[in-house]
Amino acid sequence: MKKTLLILLLVLAVCLMAACNSGTGETSGTESEAASTPSGSEHKATGYLFEYNGVSFGVGSATADIIEKLGEQTEKPYTSNSCAFNGKDTVYYFASFEVSDNDETGDLVIYSIYLKDDTVATKEGAYVGMTPDEVKAIYGEPSESSDGGFSYVKEGMKLNFFLKDGVVSAISYYVNK
């Protein structure tokens, strides 16, 4: 059951990273949507946080407070109708990670952070390429576990460690609804 749940979570994450285009082909080549959310809104990160370029943020953070501070994106953001939430999702692409937000609440709020390689790490020091035992030495025993990976649940979010060939192949911070 846990393996099936983790596989479903992985499939959902892949769908969301692909932005589940509803056929409209709508894309966003600017960051003006993110800038339209009032800075300093009541949206606060919960659970585990990610830090990059001196900016600490997580699931639940207001996008406008974060994206421009992270630096240059490797691709233009991609916006489409959400397949997991109401409203629209936007994926922001950086060299070693991706950030996804949604406008369901009327504000753009981060619901996912996806770490792709070992040039970035969680705030606690976990990174792609570590063994499961090294990650568990940092976080303790996981909340959920399967052959495909394991997760830690904290304050409305999940920190997922995906495994391939016995090592962490990707890490995601994800809203736990």
KETIDREN-666014 format. One record per residue: x, y, z of N, C-alpha, C in turn. Coordinates in steps of 0.001 Angstrom, whole numbers, plus 500000, padded with zeros to 6 digits. Layout:
<rs>
XYZXYZXYZ...
</rs>
This chain:
<rs>
500821498803500000500000500000500000500870501270500000501906501279500856502775502451500917503513502651499600503922501537498980504618501638497697503678502227496645502450501770496635501462502293495691501232503778495933501121504172497203500915505583497540502084506442497064503305505968497280504476506732496849504549506816495322504188505724494646504181505746493181503146506745492684501958506754493312500934507721492926501402509144493175502090509378494294502623510705494590503647511116493533504494510190493139505496510478492112504825510809490785503806510037490407503082510310489166502430511682489225501810512005490378501200513319490549502243514426490427503397514234491058504454515243490985504931515446489551505080514358488802505504514467487406504453515226486600503175514903486848502097515609486142502131517095486457502321517418487717502334518820488106503554519541487564504693518866487522505891519497486977505705519758485486504960518904484826504671519104483404503549520120483223502971520557484335501935521590484394500612521163483789500440519889483518499154519322483101498376520242482187498912520551481065498270521447480117496887520940479756495896521810479863494521521430479567494188521606478097495180521910477297494939522062475874494887523510475445494986524441476375494922525843475990496237526321475430497335525634475788498642526024475294499108527337475869498510527754476967498857529042477557500206528956478248501081529881477942502364529951478611502596531367479068503527531494479991503845532826480497505313533094480274505623534117479543507017534440479270507538535544480163506734535985481120507181537047482015506914536656483447507462537422484346507219537192485762506186538161486291505440538817485427504488539815485880503379539207486722503004537949486466501980537314487285502453537194488724503691536768488922504213536639490276504303537995490946504660539004490203504808540333490780503469540951491149502364540406490617501069540987490911500556540623492303501119539583492931500711539229494277501329540212495259500545540781496154501098541750497089502193541131497948503304541808498043504392541340498882503969541436500336504453540480501129504134540504502544502727540005502841502145539203501945500813538675502194500853537719503379499670537244503770499600536392504952500081534966504710500525534628503517500976533276503218502368533051503791502471532028504629503740531691505273504076530232504993505344529959504873505803528593504646505516527734505868505234526461505612505046525505506690505996524338506481506263523618507544507089522416507450508552522719507209509184521868506425510605522023506110510798523161505115511902523875505250512196525007504373513389524689503472513443525356502335514554525269501394515221526631501373516530526663501261517244527941501211518145527975499983518075529097499255518891529278498063519165530767497898520393531129497566520776532539497413520385533374498631520465532785499808520124533493501035518634533670501269517797533059500429516346533160500555515815531840501106515149531901502244514571530727502871513070530730502613512539529623502065511116529556501731510665528108501694509362527922501554508834526567501499507419526544500983506782525405501133505390525232500744504553526215501553503724526982500853502883527977501513503411529393501405504649529565500963505218530909500796504539531622499633504362532925499764503839533734498659504916533839497584504563533529496362505515533517495256506196534866495070505435535953495164505989537292494909507124537623495861507100537036497047508153537292498022509434536531497713509380535596496771510481534650496589511135534664495205510381534474494151510915534140492822511990535112492333511737536408492399512728537362491885514025537323492681513961536962493963515148536917494816516021535693494533515482534703493841516230533461493609517257533562492496517152534569491662518132534731490593517587534321489248518504534148488303518137533891486910517519532512486725516442532486485970515794531227485618516408530685484332516416529365484182517003528733483007516029528675481834514747528759482122513700528772481099512637529757481551511795530161480597510673531009480956509678530190481773508995530815482735507979530086483509506890529543482587506300528443482991505234527819482217503960527808483056502874528361482520501593528438483216500537527670482443499723526902483181498608526182482560497529525942483600496375525490483141495322525117484079495834523985484958495509524032486235495971523025487177495225521714487007495948520617487152495299519309487123495086518776488538495659519411489538495529518943490916494755519909491801494706521166491420494039522193492216493096522976491310492371523906491871491619524863491064492594525933490595492228526666489565493062527776489098494172527334488179495246528109488186496387527885487298497643527579488107498474526733487526499789526408488077500846527094487229501922527523487863503083528042487150504315527321487673505179526884486752506446526254487112507559527227486741508457527490487698509619528361487509510846527461487495511686527596486467512815526701486258514137527380486617514876526759487518516215527206487889517184526069487568518469526331487586519459525345487149519332523999487874519140524008489174519156522767489944517840522439490634516840523283490453515555523038491099514432523743490343513207523360490677512012523975490107511081524364491254510348525437491071509366525895492047508028525982491323506981525434491934505643525492491344504694526214492281503827527044491689502818527725492497501445527563491873500425528015492616499040527927492184498316529167492672497312529594491913496566530807492270495160530524492812494923529327493295493599528921493780493037529873494835493866530408495703493402531280496785493253532737496354493597533039495123493597534424494658494991535022494684495882534428495447497295534804495493498107533654494909499293533947494410500189532890493956500942532341495167500753531049495438501327530406496614502100529166496173503319529003496676504175527867496338503602526584496940503455525551496104502998524253496610504034523152496393505109523427495631506095522387495369507459522997495071508493522341495587509884522661495267510538521321494933511210521247493801511761519987493317513263520150493088514081519430493870515539519497493755516016518406492804516784518789491772517155517873490696518573517325490769519492517989491465520874517511491469521571517858492783522846517486492872523575517635494135524204519015494348523891519976493500524437521326493707523574522147494661522424521600495051521567522216496064521243521165497113520849521625498295520535520705499387519387521277500208518777520418500994517767520893501925518461521759502973517695522529503696518267523398504725519015522578505788518581521328505973519217520450506959520450519745506413520692519844505089521907519288504503521746518050503640520531517591503378520332516425502513520391516857501052520951515997500191521086516333498776520972515075497912520740515278496631520671514188495664522028513486495644521995512153495690523221511358495706523498510717497055522811511160498097523003510569499425522355509185499485522833508365500409522186507082500657521000507315501602520049506393501604518941506523502554519415506621504010520437505871504368520943505923505745521499507302506090522145507963505139522664509316505384521513510304505609520435510164504830519275511040505003518620510772506349518470509500506697517834509129507969518669509591509160519971509702508993520822510229510063520502511703510332520012512409509317519642513824509465518227513967510006517269513238509416515846513439509711515225512403510633515897511281510872515296510207511656514510509271510766513662508470511398512859507509510648511766508235509877511559507862508613510556508538507785509119508235508218508209509123507860506780508935508112506212507858507206506702507790505961506258506819504967507481506300504236507409505032503788508564504443503123508125503358502147508885503206501061508672502133500088509992501905499361509995500977498415511205500726497633511588501936496791510591502757496397510837503908495531511247505168496243511196505159497577511585506345498318510936506417499681511052507570500302510467507756501625510167509227501835509299509498502836508808510858503050508767511202504527508878512484504791508710513053506127507565514054506057506614513954506964505455514841506984505615515805508152505401517092507871505533518104508912504682519316508548503800519714509440503030520956509315502404521179507943501673520209507437500954520385506187501775520240504921502971519669505046503770519433503837504519518122503971504990517629502826505755516394502754507106516669502122508141516145502723509481516191502161509762514790501639509819514649500309509949513350499652511371513129499144511886511934499377513184511522498855512943510350497910513192510555496617512995509516495613514311508768495422514223507439495312515422506608495211515551505960493836516802505870493384517133505127492167518511504531492389518642503246492135519912502536492314520487502728493719519624502763494718520061502808496109520484504170496640520312505232495854520647506582496325519498507542496009519509508685496662518493509705496430518686510267495024517627510205494206517703510702492828517004512046492661516131512408493591515433513695493568514814513918494943514554515180495243513932515562496516512819516540496195511656516364496825510597517342496614509954517744497925509649519021498003508827519581499066507443519697498429506406519201499090505097519196498446503998519410499481502962520133499084501826520350499969501193519002500280500792518790501521500208517524501958498742517766502288497902517743501243496460517981501451495742516694501681
</rs>
